[in-house]
């Protein structure tokens, strides 16, 4: 009989700990999600900008000269 009580106590404790862990993970997920989504969105924007800049540099670097980008006019 003592062994059954002991086992029940451990099962209750394990159930409580498991429930507490699940609730804690749920609360963390709900509170951290907006921040994580903002960080991910920002990271994606940075990588997309870098990819666009890299593509432009590859395309422009070989065919455009520096002199083609500006026009100097002087007064008399």
N, C-alpha and C positions, 0 to 999 in steps of 0.2 A: 504494500500500500504506500509506503514511503517513496518507493521508486516511481510510482505513478504520479504522485504529487510533484516530485522533482521534475519529471519529464513534462508535465503540464506547465509548470512554472517556466521551464526553458522554452517550451513552445510559445507561450504567451509573450515571453521576452523577445523571442525571435520574430514573432508576428508584429510586435510593437516596433522593433527596430526596422523591420522591413517597411512597415507603413510610414514610419518617420523618414526613412530614406526616400521613398517614393514622393512623399509630400515635399520634402526639401528640394528634390530634383525638379519637381513641377514648378515650385515657386522660383527657383533660380532660372529656369527656362523662360518663365513669363516675364521676369524682370530684366534679364540680359538680352532677350531677343531684339528689342528695338536698337540697342547699342550695337550689337553684332551686325544687324542688317545695315546700319549706317556705315560701319567700318567696311563691310564687304562692298557696298555700293560705291564708296569712295575709292577703294582699291581697284575696282573694275574700271571706274572712270579714268584713273591714273594710267592703267595699263592700256586702255583704248587710246588715250591721248599719245602715249609713247609709241604705240604701233602706227598711228597716223603720222606722227612726226618722222618716224623711221622711214615709212614708205615715201613721204614727200622728199626727204633728204636723198634717198636712193634715186628717185626720179629726177630731181632738180639738179643734184650735185654734178652729174655728168654732162648735162646739156645746157645749163645756164651759166653764163659768165657773170662776174661781179659787175662789170660795166653795163650789162643788160638790165640791171636792177635799179639804176639811178640815172638821172640826167642832170648835168651841171650846166646852169646858165649864169652868165655873169653880165653885169652892166658894162656900159662903155667904159 
